[in-house]
């Protein structure tokens, strides 16, 4: 990996080459390094810490054992809640706040590098959040038609199963009814049948097979037949 694009703000070339060489072996397919910030202490600066920004992750590189080893704290952008920096007398203190765990801080980052680091990190965080919002919208779009398609037949089937059968008899004309069935008995038969339908409807509602709106609408329809 070429180091020239990452030493524009006076990053130490030796540290940049060493860190970027290790990061290159850790990149996933398609992942690219966006920025590199290197610690610069006012006195001794032999084994500085560094921070690498990629388009997928934020990596804190902290040397150990006199520079013979390196500890990596790696977070994907979706695991980062926010980032901040504070300019001090010597350099700046950069802090990343993860969703879980302790904050990650590196001090003595050159002020120009700290500003660039803050800028690039915020850009990556915003891209990741925009991508997550787009995914959420797509999930909602894909689920909505499916839910409507599945729910409607179930409700129709429930009504069909419980209310199909002989419909309410059509009231015979006065001339036809008088010789055969007394009006009082016909009215009583109709009331009994409607009562049964209301009881079945109430049972569906109590079993949460239909909503309150559907219950009220069907109830009004049945009562209109009285």
N, CA, C and O of each residue as an XYZ file, in Angstrom:
904
protein
N       0.836     -1.198      0.000
C       0.000      0.000      0.000
C       0.870      1.246      0.000
O       1.801      1.349      0.798
N       0.582      2.182     -0.875
C       1.348      3.427     -0.952
C       1.026      4.304      0.254
O      -0.136      4.472      0.624
N       2.099      4.873      0.874
C       1.888      5.686      2.075
C       1.789      7.170      1.759
O       1.361      7.956      2.605
N       2.181      7.565      0.546
C       2.207      8.991      0.214
C       0.874      9.702      0.436
O       0.867     10.819      0.955
N      -0.261      9.091      0.059
C      -1.532      9.809      0.268
C      -1.888     10.021      1.733
O      -2.808     10.782      2.034
N      -1.172      9.358      2.660
C      -1.555      9.409      4.073
C      -0.543     10.164      4.944
O      -0.591     10.056      6.169
N       0.349     10.908      4.343
C       1.307     11.690      5.137
C       1.230     13.166      4.748
O       2.225     13.888      4.820
N       0.056     13.599      4.342
C      -0.132     14.991      3.922
C      -0.087     15.964      5.089
O       0.295     17.120      4.910
N      -0.470     15.519      6.279
C      -0.459     16.392      7.464
C       0.732     16.066      8.372
O       0.614     16.100      9.596
N       1.867     15.753      7.766
C       3.136     15.519      8.477
C       3.077     14.295      9.388
O       3.687     14.291     10.458
N       2.352     13.261      8.976
C       2.420     12.007      9.710
C       3.828     11.432      9.579
O       4.472     11.569      8.539
N       4.290     10.793     10.636
C       5.621     10.193     10.610
C       5.674      9.086      9.550
O       4.920      8.118      9.651
N       6.552      9.204      8.526
C       6.571      8.226      7.427
C       6.864      6.797      7.893
O       6.257      5.851      7.392
N       7.782      6.630      8.841
C       8.124      5.283      9.300
C       6.933      4.620     10.000
O       6.630      3.448      9.777
N       6.269      5.408     10.851
C       5.095      4.866     11.542
C       3.978      4.570     10.553
O       3.310      3.540     10.641
N       3.784      5.490      9.609
C       2.733      5.299      8.603
C       2.978      4.030      7.792
O       2.051      3.260      7.537
N       4.226      3.816      7.389
C       4.547      2.626      6.600
C       4.320      1.348      7.402
O       3.785      0.366      6.886
N       4.728      1.370      8.660
C       4.585      0.191      9.503
C       3.114     -0.134      9.767
O       2.690     -1.284      9.645
N       2.342      0.894     10.131
C       0.935      0.688     10.460
C       0.138      0.285      9.227
O      -0.647     -0.662      9.274
N       0.338      0.999      8.131
C      -0.425      0.699      6.922
C      -0.085     -0.683      6.366
O      -0.931     -1.345      5.764
N       1.165     -1.113      6.575
C       1.543     -2.453      6.144
C       0.744     -3.525      6.884
O       0.325     -4.520      6.292
N       0.539     -3.309      8.195
C      -0.250     -4.266      8.979
C      -1.733     -4.171      8.641
O      -2.424     -5.186      8.556
N      -2.218     -2.949      8.450
C      -3.632     -2.757      8.132
C      -3.976     -3.383      6.788
O      -5.067     -3.924      6.609
N      -3.033     -3.308      5.833
C      -3.291     -3.869      4.505
C      -3.625     -5.355      4.580
O      -4.415     -5.859      3.781
N      -3.021     -6.059      5.545
C      -3.288     -7.494      5.695
C      -4.620     -7.769      6.394
O      -5.079     -8.910      6.430
N      -5.231     -6.736      6.943
C      -6.478     -6.905      7.695
C      -7.707     -6.456      6.913
O      -8.834     -6.701      7.345
N      -7.508     -5.803      5.770
C      -8.634     -5.269      5.019
C      -9.471     -6.390      4.405
O      -8.942     -7.385      3.909
N     -10.782     -6.204      4.452
C     -11.693     -7.145      3.808
C     -11.830     -6.772      2.335
O     -11.472     -5.655      1.962
N     -12.337     -7.670      1.483
C     -12.484     -7.353      0.059
C     -13.297     -6.067     -0.157
O     -14.406     -5.928      0.361
N     -12.740     -5.154     -0.911
C     -13.416     -3.894     -1.190
C     -13.206     -2.804     -0.161
O     -13.569     -1.654     -0.407
N     -12.632     -3.131      0.986
C     -12.408     -2.138      2.045
C     -11.214     -1.259      1.701
O     -10.200     -1.747      1.202
N     -11.336      0.035      1.967
C     -10.281      0.984      1.629
C      -9.946      1.875      2.827
O     -10.824      2.260      3.599
N      -8.646      2.194      2.965
C      -8.198      3.119      4.010
C      -8.532      4.535      3.577
O      -8.249      4.932      2.447
N      -9.139      5.296      4.487
C      -9.548      6.668      4.178
C      -8.571      7.680      4.765
O      -8.227      8.665      4.111
N      -8.118      7.437      6.006
C      -7.238      8.420      6.654
C      -6.416      7.735      7.740
O      -6.813      6.714      8.302
N      -5.258      8.332      8.017
C      -4.355      7.858      9.067
C      -3.911      9.033      9.921
O      -3.419     10.034      9.400
N      -4.084      8.915     11.230
C      -3.605      9.929     12.174
C      -2.565      9.274     13.085
O      -2.751      8.149     13.550
N      -1.462      9.999     13.332
C      -0.363      9.444     14.118
C      -0.076     10.360     15.308
O       0.048     11.575     15.156
N       0.027      9.764     16.478
C       0.332     10.498     17.703
C       1.706     11.157     17.606
O       2.640     10.593     17.036
N       1.813     12.360     18.171
C       3.088     13.077     18.155
C       3.276     13.764     19.511
O       2.810     14.882     19.732
N       3.974     13.059     20.411
C       4.194     13.594     21.740
C       5.262     14.695     21.694
O       6.136     14.675     20.828
N       5.189     15.643     22.617
C       6.121     16.778     22.564
C       7.572     16.404     22.856
O       8.478     17.111     22.417
N       7.814     15.338     23.569
C       9.191     14.961     23.914
C       9.595     13.714     23.143
O      10.031     13.800     21.995
N       9.449     12.552     23.776
C       9.826     11.286     23.142
C       8.630     10.751     22.348
O       7.503     10.711     22.842
N       8.904     10.346     21.119
C       7.822      9.893     20.250
C       8.274      8.670     19.445
O       8.057      8.594     18.236
N       8.908      7.710     20.142
C       9.520      6.581     19.451
C       8.491      5.565     18.961
O       8.606      5.061     17.844
N       7.501      5.265     19.770
C       6.497      4.268     19.396
C       5.096      4.878     19.566
O       4.395      4.553     20.525
N       4.686      5.756     18.647
C       3.416      6.466     18.800
C       2.207      5.570     18.518
O       2.282      4.594     17.771
N       1.103      5.941     19.142
C      -0.169      5.332     18.796
C      -0.657      5.931     17.473
O      -0.190      6.987     17.048
N      -1.592      5.248     16.839
C      -2.145      5.771     15.599
C      -3.595      5.329     15.456
O      -4.036      4.382     16.107
N      -4.325      6.024     14.599
C      -5.740      5.734     14.346
C      -5.943      5.647     12.839
O      -5.551      6.544     12.091
N      -6.562      4.552     12.407
C      -6.801      4.344     10.978
C      -8.304      4.356     10.724
O      -9.069      3.673     11.404
N      -8.710      5.141      9.736
C     -10.110      5.200      9.317
C     -10.236      4.482      7.985
O      -9.550      4.831      7.024
N     -11.114      3.472      7.916
C     -11.441      2.843      6.640
C     -12.920      3.113      6.356
O     -13.634      3.647      7.204
N     -13.364      2.744      5.174
C     -14.774      2.965      4.847
C     -15.693      1.968      5.544
O     -16.912      2.041      5.386
N     -15.121      1.028      6.321
C     -15.939      0.060      7.043
C     -15.663      0.029      8.537
O     -16.526     -0.370      9.319
N     -14.447      0.454      8.947
C     -14.078      0.302     10.356
C     -13.230      1.462     10.855
O     -12.671      2.239     10.081
N     -13.158      1.549     12.181
C     -12.266      2.479     12.873
C     -11.302      1.632     13.688
O     -11.722      0.805     14.498
N      -9.987      1.845     13.469
C      -8.973      0.989     14.082
C      -8.018      1.831     14.928
O      -7.397      2.767     14.423
N      -7.902      1.495     16.218
C      -6.919      2.116     17.101
C      -5.720      1.167     17.196
O      -5.865      0.008     17.584
N      -4.538      1.672     16.837
C      -3.320      0.857     16.844
C      -2.410      1.353     17.965
O      -1.924      2.483     17.922
N      -2.181      0.504     18.967
C      -1.380      0.882     20.130
C      -0.223     -0.093     20.310
O      -0.438     -1.244     20.688
N       1.002      0.357     20.041
C       2.167     -0.527     20.175
C       2.373     -0.975     21.617
O       2.045     -0.259     22.563
N       2.928     -2.182     21.763
C       3.256     -2.722     23.072
C       4.624     -3.391     23.037
O       5.191     -3.619     21.968
N       5.138     -3.700     24.207
C       6.451     -4.363     24.303
C       7.536     -3.622     23.511
O       8.253     -4.193     22.689
N       7.614     -2.313     23.806
C       8.630     -1.457     23.166
C       8.518     -1.478     21.642
O       9.525     -1.415     20.938
N       7.291     -1.568     21.144
C       7.078     -1.513     19.706
C       7.172     -2.843     18.995
O       6.995     -2.904     17.779
N       7.448     -3.918     19.730
C       7.575     -5.231     19.097
C       6.206     -5.837     18.764
O       6.098     -6.680     17.873
N       5.176     -5.409     19.473
C       3.823     -5.897     19.210
C       2.872     -4.707     19.050
O       3.219     -3.576     19.389
N       1.685     -4.972     18.538
C       0.679     -3.925     18.366
C      -0.676     -4.444     18.805
O      -1.115     -5.516     18.390
N      -1.328     -3.666     19.650
C      -2.692     -3.991     20.057
C      -3.666     -3.224     19.169
O      -3.528     -2.015     18.984
N      -4.656     -3.939     18.619
C      -5.632     -3.324     17.731
C      -7.012     -3.332     18.387
O      -7.518     -4.383     18.781
N      -7.606     -2.156     18.499
C      -9.004     -2.033     18.908
C      -9.793     -1.678     17.657
O      -9.639     -0.588     17.106
N     -10.644     -2.605     17.207
C     -11.307     -2.468     15.914
C     -12.820     -2.422     16.112
O     -13.396     -3.270     16.793
N     -13.451     -1.420     15.508
C     -14.898     -1.260     15.597
C     -15.471     -0.961     14.220
O     -14.932     -0.135     13.483
N     -16.555     -1.628     13.878
C     -17.280     -1.247     12.669
C     -18.030      0.049     12.962
O     -18.260      0.387     14.124
N     -18.409      0.768     11.920
C     -19.033      2.074     12.136
C     -20.382      1.945     12.829
O     -20.786      2.859     13.548
N     -21.085      0.843     12.634
C     -22.371      0.672     13.290
C     -22.215      0.462     14.790
O     -23.188      0.578     15.535
N     -20.977      0.146     15.250
C     -20.718     -0.052     16.677
C     -20.242      1.223     17.363
O     -20.016      1.234     18.573
N     -20.089      2.301     16.588
C     -19.632      3.571     17.153
C     -20.823      4.505     17.350
O     -21.578      4.768     16.414
N     -20.982      4.998     18.567
C     -22.082      5.915     18.872
C     -21.746      7.334     18.421
O     -22.550      7.986     17.754
N     -20.562      7.805     18.785
C     -20.150      9.156     18.400
C     -18.655      9.302     18.574
O     -18.012      8.483     19.231
N     -18.102     10.350     17.980
C     -16.676     10.661     18.133
C     -16.531     12.146     18.488
O     -17.404     12.963     18.193
N     -15.411     12.466     19.124
C     -15.162     13.856     19.520
C     -13.668     14.088     19.637
O     -12.888     13.141     19.731
N     -13.274     15.353     19.631
C     -11.873     15.675     19.891
C     -11.801     17.020     20.607
O     -12.690     17.864     20.495
N     -10.701     17.185     21.350
C     -10.495     18.419     22.113
C      -9.078     18.893     21.895
O      -8.118     18.179     22.183
N      -8.954     20.103     21.385
C      -7.627     20.676     21.164
C      -7.043     21.150     22.492
O      -7.698     21.851     23.263
N      -5.787     20.748     22.742
C      -5.096     21.128     23.967
C      -3.833     21.912     23.608
O      -3.600     22.246     22.446
N      -3.032     22.196     24.623
C      -1.822     22.994     24.367
C      -0.893     22.266     23.412
O      -0.368     22.864     22.473
N      -0.690     20.979     23.647
C       0.103     20.156     22.739
C      -0.840     19.173     22.035
O      -1.254     18.172     22.619
N      -1.160     19.464     20.813
C      -1.998     18.557     20.035
C      -3.441     18.521     20.497
O      -3.952     19.474     21.086
N      -4.085     17.395     20.215
C      -5.499     17.243     20.543
C      -5.756     15.831     21.072
O      -5.004     14.896     20.797
N      -6.830     15.709     21.832
C      -7.236     14.409     22.364
C      -8.458     13.941     21.569
O      -9.486     14.616     21.527
N      -8.323     12.785     20.949
C      -9.407     12.233     20.118
C     -10.067     11.077     20.856
O      -9.382     10.210     21.399
N     -11.412     11.065     20.875
C     -12.160     10.045     21.612
C     -13.266      9.461     20.745
O     -13.996     10.189     20.073
N     -13.378      8.136     20.770
C     -14.486      7.433     20.116
C     -15.324      6.765     21.199
O     -14.788      6.107     22.091
N     -16.632      6.936     21.117
C     -17.557      6.356     22.100
C     -18.293      5.189     21.442
O     -19.143      5.414     20.580
N     -17.985      3.950     21.828
C     -18.688      2.798     21.243
C     -20.049      2.599     21.894
O     -20.322      3.158     22.956
N     -20.897      1.808     21.262
C     -22.215      1.516     21.821
C     -22.098      0.723     23.116
O     -22.909      0.889     24.027
N     -21.088     -0.138     23.196
C     -20.833     -0.897     24.414
C     -19.354     -0.842     24.735
O     -18.531     -0.725     23.827
N     -19.007     -0.923     25.978
C     -17.604     -0.896     26.366
C     -17.110      0.500     26.698
O     -17.872      1.467     26.687
N     -15.820      0.587     26.993
C     -15.215      1.848     27.410
C     -14.855      2.725     26.211
O     -14.659      2.242     25.095
N     -14.776      4.028     26.480
C     -14.363      4.967     25.438
C     -12.912      4.713     25.035
O     -12.108      4.263     25.851
N     -12.582      5.000     23.789
C     -11.221      4.849     23.265
C     -10.654      6.234     23.013
O     -11.258      7.038     22.303
N      -9.481      6.517     23.601
C      -8.898      7.850     23.511
C      -7.423      7.771     23.158
O      -6.689      6.934     23.682
N      -7.001      8.651     22.266
C      -5.580      8.830     21.956
C      -5.280     10.323     22.061
O      -5.932     11.144     21.416
N      -4.282     10.665     22.882
C      -3.919     12.080     23.031
C      -2.717     12.416     22.152
O      -2.137     11.547     21.502
N      -2.364     13.687     22.150
C      -1.231     14.206     21.390
C      -1.348     13.928     19.884
O      -0.346     13.714     19.201
N      -2.587     13.935     19.383
C      -2.774     13.895     17.933
C      -2.570     15.321     17.417
O      -3.195     16.247     17.935
N      -1.713     15.524     16.412
C      -1.553     16.885     15.868
C      -2.917     17.495     15.524
O      -3.805     16.809     15.018
N      -3.065     18.764     15.799
C      -4.381     19.396     15.690
C      -4.965     19.297     14.284
O      -6.159     19.043     14.127
N      -4.140     19.492     13.271
C      -4.644     19.385     11.895
C      -5.134     17.967     11.618
O      -6.182     17.770     11.004
N      -4.360     16.983     12.079
C      -4.762     15.595     11.889
C      -6.046     15.285     12.660
O      -6.904     14.547     12.175
N      -6.173     15.847     13.852
C      -7.372     15.610     14.661
C      -8.620     16.157     13.961
O      -9.676     15.526     13.980
N      -8.488     17.331     13.345
C      -9.635     17.902     12.627
C     -10.019     17.029     11.433
O     -11.196     16.749     11.207
N      -9.010     16.604     10.674
C      -9.265     15.736      9.528
C      -9.863     14.403      9.983
O     -10.778     13.870      9.355
N      -9.332     13.884     11.076
C      -9.807     12.617     11.617
C     -11.281     12.737     12.008
O     -12.080     11.848     11.713
N     -11.634     13.821     12.665
C     -13.013     14.076     13.065
C     -13.917     14.180     11.836
O     -15.022     13.636     11.816
N     -13.429     14.889     10.809
C     -14.204     15.071      9.579
C     -14.473     13.734      8.882
O     -15.613     13.435      8.526
N     -13.430     12.941      8.690
C     -13.587     11.683      7.973
C     -14.423     10.679      8.771
O     -15.213      9.932      8.194
N     -14.252     10.661     10.079
C     -15.049      9.753     10.908
C     -16.534     10.102     10.824
O     -17.374      9.212     10.692
N     -16.856     11.382     10.899
C     -18.254     11.786     10.808
C     -18.851     11.444      9.448
O     -20.017     11.059      9.354
N     -18.051     11.586      8.397
C     -18.525     11.226      7.063
C     -18.866      9.735      6.990
O     -19.896      9.352      6.434
N     -17.996      8.904      7.555
C     -18.237      7.462      7.524
C     -19.431      7.081      8.400
O     -20.207      6.199      8.033
N     -19.584      7.731      9.546
C     -20.728      7.460     10.407
C     -22.034      7.816      9.703
O     -23.010      7.070      9.780
N     -22.049      8.953      9.022
C     -23.256      9.382      8.321
C     -23.586      8.437      7.161
O     -24.753      8.117      6.931
N     -22.560      7.993      6.435
C     -22.795      7.037      5.345
C     -23.388      5.744      5.876
O     -24.311      5.186      5.283
N     -22.852      5.269      7.000
C     -23.347      4.022      7.572
C     -24.790      4.181      8.047
O     -25.597      3.268      7.875
N     -25.125      5.324      8.641
C     -26.481      5.551      9.113
C     -27.461      5.698      7.955
O     -28.594      5.222      8.031
N     -27.022      6.359      6.880
C     -27.874      6.473      5.697
C     -28.142      5.095      5.104
O     -29.261      4.793      4.690
N     -27.100      4.263      5.067
C     -27.258      2.907      4.544
C     -28.218      2.098      5.409
O     -29.030      1.334      4.888
N     -28.128      2.261      6.721
C     -29.013      1.533      7.631
C     -30.453      2.014      7.483
O     -31.385      1.211      7.539
N     -30.642      3.333      7.293
C     -31.995      3.853      7.076
C     -32.592      3.301      5.784
O     -33.773      2.960      5.729
N     -31.753      3.219      4.739
C     -32.222      2.674      3.467
C     -32.616      1.206      3.623
O     -33.622      0.765      3.066
N     -31.819      0.455      4.383
C     -32.144     -0.949      4.614
C     -33.457     -1.092      5.376
O     -34.261     -1.975      5.076
N     -33.672     -0.224      6.361
C     -34.907     -0.279      7.137
C     -36.123     -0.004      6.262
O     -37.144     -0.682      6.377
N     -36.010      0.992      5.386
C     -37.114      1.318      4.485
C     -37.409      0.155      3.552
O     -38.572     -0.159      3.296
N     -36.366     -0.485      3.044
C     -36.548     -1.616      2.144
C     -37.215     -2.787      2.863
O     -38.076     -3.464      2.301
N     -36.801     -3.020      4.129
C     -37.424     -4.098      4.901
C     -38.906     -3.826      5.126
O     -39.735     -4.729      5.011
N     -39.235     -2.566      5.451
C     -40.634     -2.212      5.679
C     -41.455     -2.367      4.406
O     -42.596     -2.827      4.449
N     -40.871     -1.982      3.269
C     -41.584     -2.125      1.998
C     -41.828     -3.584      1.654
O     -42.890     -3.949      1.150
N     -40.819     -4.421      1.935
C     -40.954     -5.838      1.585
C     -41.916     -6.562      2.517
O     -42.547     -7.535      2.105
N     -42.045     -6.108      3.776
C     -42.910     -6.772      4.740
C     -44.360     -6.325      4.634
O     -45.263     -7.120      4.893
N     -44.605     -5.081      4.262
C     -45.959     -4.544      4.257
C     -46.888     -5.286      3.301
O     -47.963     -5.701      3.735
N     -46.542     -5.481      2.025
C     -47.442     -6.223      1.127
C     -47.659     -7.655      1.582
O     -48.753     -8.200      1.433
N     -46.621     -8.264      2.136
C     -46.733     -9.644      2.594
C     -47.732     -9.757      3.744
O     -48.558    -10.670      3.771
N     -47.651     -8.825      4.690
C     -48.567     -8.859      5.828
C     -50.010     -8.647      5.384
O     -50.921     -9.325      5.858
N     -50.211     -7.689      4.460
C     -51.556     -7.424      3.984
C     -52.114     -8.622      3.235
O     -53.291     -8.958      3.367
N     -51.248     -9.271      2.438
C     -51.683    -10.424      1.655
C     -52.055    -11.593      2.543
O     -53.001    -12.324      2.252
N     -51.300    -11.775      3.644
C     -51.556    -12.907      4.523
C     -52.729    -12.659      5.458
O     -53.498    -13.580      5.737
N     -52.881    -11.428      5.950
C     -53.905    -11.132      6.945
C     -55.307    -11.123      6.353
O     -56.241    -11.640      6.964
N     -55.460    -10.544      5.175
C     -56.778    -10.407      4.575
C     -57.453    -11.745      4.331
O     -58.611    -11.916      4.710
N     -56.751    -12.726      3.693
C     -57.404    -14.032      3.512
C     -57.774    -14.712      4.822
O     -58.793    -15.398      4.898
N     -56.947    -14.524      5.866
C     -57.257    -15.146      7.149
C     -58.544    -14.593      7.729
O     -59.368    -15.347      8.246
N     -58.726    -13.266      7.648
C     -59.952    -12.662      8.159
C     -61.156    -13.088      7.340
O     -62.216    -13.397      7.885
N     -60.979    -13.101      6.000
C     -62.081    -13.514      5.140
C     -62.466    -14.964      5.408
O     -63.646    -15.317      5.424
N     -61.446    -15.801      5.621
C     -61.715    -17.213      5.897
C     -62.446    -17.373      7.221
O     -63.345    -18.204      7.351
N     -62.040    -16.547      8.227
C     -62.686    -16.628      9.532
C     -64.152    -16.256      9.444
O     -65.004    -16.945     10.002
N     -64.455    -15.161      8.739
C     -65.842    -14.753      8.562
C     -66.616    -15.794      7.763
O     -67.764    -16.116      8.069
N     -65.952    -16.314      6.725
C     -66.626    -17.289      5.870
C     -66.992    -18.539      6.646
O     -68.086    -19.084      6.496
N     -66.036    -18.999      7.499
C     -66.238    -20.222      8.242
C     -67.329    -20.070      9.301
O     -68.069    -21.019      9.561
N     -67.436    -18.904      9.907
C     -68.356    -18.724     11.023
C     -69.717    -18.159     10.632
O     -70.673    -18.277     11.398
N     -69.818    -17.553      9.467
C     -71.066    -16.899      9.123
C     -71.702    -17.435      7.843
O     -72.815    -17.048      7.485
N     -70.988    -18.328      7.158
C     -71.589    -18.935      5.978
C     -72.722    -19.873      6.408
O     -72.837    -20.231      7.580
N     -73.509    -20.242      5.491
C     -74.637    -21.115      5.792
C     -75.909    -20.415      5.411
O     -75.883    -19.437      4.664
N     -76.999    -20.889      5.902
C     -78.277    -20.263      5.532
C     -78.286    -18.806      5.930
O     -78.005    -18.467      7.080
N     -78.606    -17.953      4.992
C     -78.706    -16.534      5.294
C     -80.011    -16.272      6.015
O     -80.868    -17.150      6.113
N     -80.153    -15.063      6.515
C     -81.393    -14.718      7.206
C     -82.543    -14.840      6.233
O     -82.496    -14.236      5.161
N     -83.565    -15.590      6.560
C     -84.674    -15.787      5.610
C     -85.292    -14.473      5.203
O     -85.434    -13.553      6.008
N     -85.657    -14.402      3.934
C     -86.349    -13.215      3.437
C     -87.765    -13.239      3.981
O     -88.472    -14.242      3.882
N     -88.162    -12.122      4.554
C     -89.502    -12.058      5.122
C     -90.551    -12.253      4.030
O     -90.544    -11.539      3.028
N     -91.427    -13.189      4.216
C     -92.474    -13.391      3.212
C     -93.446    -12.234      3.208
O     -93.572    -11.495      4.185
N     -94.100    -12.100      2.137
C     -95.110    -11.054      2.038
C     -96.249    -11.352      3.008
O     -96.412    -12.483      3.466
N     -97.031    -10.324      3.314
C     -98.114    -10.468      4.283
C     -99.129    -11.496      3.814
O     -99.652    -12.283      4.604
N     -99.396    -11.477      2.529
C    -100.404    -12.395      2.010
C     -99.946    -13.837      2.115
O    -100.749    -14.723      2.408
N     -98.611    -14.094      1.870
C     -98.095    -15.448      1.941
C     -97.910    -15.906      3.380
O     -98.069    -17.086      3.690
N     -97.566    -14.947      4.273
C     -97.219    -15.334      5.625
C     -98.429    -15.634      6.486
O     -98.388    -16.547      7.311
N     -99.476    -14.903      6.316
C    -100.618    -15.033      7.202
C    -101.213    -16.432      7.228
O    -101.572    -16.908      8.305
N    -101.334    -17.110      6.098
C    -101.969    -18.427      6.175
C    -101.064    -19.482      6.770
O    -101.563    -20.511      7.226
N     -99.745    -19.276      6.787
C     -98.829    -20.349      7.176
C     -98.188    -20.114      8.540
O     -98.422    -20.886      9.470
N     -97.366    -19.038      8.677
C     -96.629    -18.799      9.918
C     -97.092    -17.498     10.533
O     -97.069    -16.460      9.871
N     -97.499    -17.530     11.747
C     -97.894    -16.279     12.419
C     -96.726    -15.303     12.453
O     -95.573    -15.715     12.586
N     -97.018    -14.019     12.332
C     -95.968    -12.988     12.293
C     -95.131    -13.000     13.560
O     -93.925    -12.758     13.501
N     -95.747    -13.277     14.709
C     -95.016    -13.255     15.977
C     -93.964    -14.355     16.014
O     -92.848    -14.126     16.480
N     -94.312    -15.569     15.521
C     -93.374    -16.680     15.522
C     -92.226    -16.427     14.536
O     -91.075    -16.762     14.818
N     -92.549    -15.828     13.368
C     -91.498    -15.516     12.383
C     -90.500    -14.521     12.945
O     -89.293    -14.662     12.746
N     -91.007    -13.507     13.651
C     -90.112    -12.500     14.229
C     -89.226    -13.124     15.299
O     -88.044    -12.800     15.406
N     -89.818    -14.035     16.100
C     -89.041    -14.691     17.146
C     -87.925    -15.553     16.547
O     -86.807    -15.575     17.062
N     -88.237    -16.267     15.449
C     -87.225    -17.105     14.779
C     -86.071    -16.257     14.255
O     -84.903    -16.630     14.368
N     -86.420    -15.116     13.682
C     -85.385    -14.207     13.159
C     -84.510    -13.676     14.283
O     -83.289    -13.605     14.140
N     -85.120    -13.306     15.392
C     -84.364    -12.782     16.526
C     -83.418    -13.838     17.090
O     -82.285    -13.526     17.457
N     -83.883    -15.099     17.161
C     -83.023    -16.168     17.670
C     -81.816    -16.373     16.760
O     -80.703    -16.577     17.243
N     -82.027    -16.320     15.465
C     -80.917    -16.527     14.532
C     -79.914    -15.375     14.603
O     -78.703    -15.596     14.561
N     -80.419    -14.160     14.709
C     -79.527    -13.006     14.825
C     -78.757    -13.052     16.142
O     -77.587    -12.673     16.206
N     -79.427    -13.519     17.184
C     -78.754    -13.641     18.490
C     -77.585    -14.617     18.400
O     -76.515    -14.373     18.958
N     -77.801    -15.726     17.691
C     -76.719    -16.697     17.507
C     -75.545    -16.082     16.753
O     -74.381    -16.308     17.085
N     -75.879    -15.302     15.734
C     -74.797    -14.658     14.966
C     -74.015    -13.670     15.829
O     -72.790    -13.585     15.748
N     -74.753    -12.920     16.661
C     -74.078    -11.975     17.548
C     -73.181    -12.699     18.540
O     -72.089    -12.224     18.851
N     -73.632    -13.844     19.038
C     -72.820    -14.620     19.983
C     -71.558    -15.148     19.311
O     -70.474    -15.117     19.894
N     -71.709    -15.640     18.065
C     -70.532    -16.107     17.322
C     -69.553    -14.966     17.066
O     -68.338    -15.128     17.185
N     -70.111    -13.810     16.712
C     -69.261    -12.642     16.450
C     -68.510    -12.237     17.707
O     -67.320    -11.925     17.654
N     -69.219    -12.242     18.856
C     -68.578    -11.886     20.119
C     -67.450    -12.877     20.445
O     -66.399    -12.494     20.958
N     -67.693    -14.153     20.138
C     -66.672    -15.169     20.392
C     -65.421    -14.928     19.567
O     -64.308    -15.071     20.072
N     -65.594    -14.560     18.291
C     -64.431    -14.246     17.435
C     -63.636    -13.077     18.007
O     -62.406    -13.099     18.036
N     -64.357    -12.062     18.458
C     -63.681    -10.877     18.985
C     -62.905    -11.194     20.266
O     -61.778    -10.731     20.444
N     -63.521    -11.997     21.168
C     -62.849    -12.342     22.424
C     -61.641    -13.246     22.200
O     -60.716    -13.258     23.012
N     -61.643    -14.002     21.099
C     -60.496    -14.847     20.764
C     -59.451    -14.101     19.943
O     -58.460    -14.684     19.503
N     -59.686    -12.786     19.739
C     -58.751    -11.914     19.007
C     -58.566    -12.358     17.553
O     -57.510    -12.148     16.957
N     -59.615    -12.977     16.992
C     -59.554    -13.368     15.581
C     -59.950    -12.219     14.669
O     -59.639    -12.228     13.478
N     -60.641    -11.225     15.233
C     -61.001    -10.029     14.475
C     -60.719     -8.813     15.345
O     -60.683     -8.908     16.572
N     -60.518     -7.664     14.693
C     -60.248     -6.422     15.422
C     -61.547     -5.835     15.956
O     -62.637     -6.283     15.600
N     -61.418     -4.823     16.817
C     -62.612     -4.177     17.369
C     -63.403     -3.483     16.268
O     -64.634     -3.489     16.285
N     -62.681     -2.870     15.289
C     -63.362     -2.190     14.196
C     -64.195     -3.184     13.368
O     -65.330     -2.895     12.987
N     -63.609     -4.354     13.100
C     -64.347     -5.357     12.331
C     -65.537     -5.889     13.131
O     -66.603     -6.155     12.577
N     -65.333     -6.039     14.451
C     -66.422     -6.507     15.315
C     -67.593     -5.537     15.305
O     -68.746     -5.941     15.149
N     -67.284     -4.230     15.476
C     -68.344     -3.223     15.518
C     -69.070     -3.136     14.184
O     -70.291     -2.982     14.146
N     -68.308     -3.235     13.072
C     -68.923     -3.128     11.750
C     -69.863     -4.292     11.494
O     -70.979     -4.095     11.013
N     -69.417     -5.523     11.817
C     -70.252     -6.709     11.597
C     -71.459     -6.712     12.538
O     -72.551     -7.144     12.170
N     -71.237     -6.224     13.751
C     -72.329     -6.161     14.729
C     -73.415     -5.223     14.228
O     -74.602     -5.539     14.308
N     -73.004     -4.059     13.708
C     -73.980     -3.098     13.188
C     -74.731     -3.679     12.006
O     -75.927     -3.437     11.847
N     -74.041     -4.442     11.179
C     -74.674     -5.063     10.022
C     -75.748     -6.073     10.451
O     -76.821     -6.149      9.854
N     -75.430     -6.851     11.507
C     -76.399     -7.846     11.987
C     -77.596     -7.166     12.643
O     -78.738     -7.572     12.432
N     -77.332     -6.125     13.442
C     -78.419     -5.444     14.128
C     -79.344     -4.730     13.163
O     -80.521     -4.517     13.453
N     -78.797     -4.359     12.004
C     -79.634     -3.683     11.008
C     -80.710     -4.582     10.430
O     -81.654     -4.115      9.792
N     -80.552     -5.893     10.663
C     -81.527     -6.846     10.133
C     -82.718     -7.065     11.063
O     -83.668     -7.772     10.727
N     -82.646     -6.436     12.249
C     -83.774     -6.580     13.188
C     -84.998     -5.798     12.684
O     -86.042     -5.797     13.336
